[in-house]
């Protein structure tokens, strides 16, 4: 079997959180700037954490310097820890088929299972630890690696290839996500894009965006096989 790197998005793909990440950012911006309202001015779907904070700072009339973004994100992780810990597990959960997909992929020696997410690494840790699966992902491309989603996906793919011990050019790269931005990032590095309609976009919208395959969720017939190449 061809060496394969799977890169899973988090929000809307692996899990639903009931909006806990946005709520944490609103609390930070309200405390720091009195502008928790700025997140209603743009859509967060598919954006990286750094890009979200940059847009929010500009909307709040604040300088969007690298240092200011870092300061906001450090405060965000602290608030996120608290908000995730108190989240209602009826709203904060893994999506259908995700646990089975990860377990199945990890049972194959030719597959490396990682994250491809706009979340900064610490944010990813907090969110996925709540549902007990963060330790299942040995590597990833994160929003803390790069503000541009295509570039962080490229970094995740490189780390996955290194884990398999083969050149990136010899690997099949598969990006699993719930937004057209996930699809575009996959195509930006020549990877396969598997869409899941577990967020705000339908199967049809993901296919129109260029997804190679799209499913209602990974519990759908043939979805896990599409990931592992069977």
Protein Blocks (a to p, Z undefined) as FASTA:
>chain_A
ZZddddddfehplpcehhmmmmmmmmmmmmmnopaklmmmpcfehpafklmmmmmmmmno
pacdfklmmmmmmmmmmmmmmmmmmpcfklgccdehklmmmmmmmmpmkbccddddfbdf
klmmmmmmmnopmmmpmbdcdfklpmblklmmmmmmmmmmmmnopafklpccddddfbfk
lmmmmmmnopacdddffbmbcfklmmmnopabdcfblmbghklmmmnoZZ
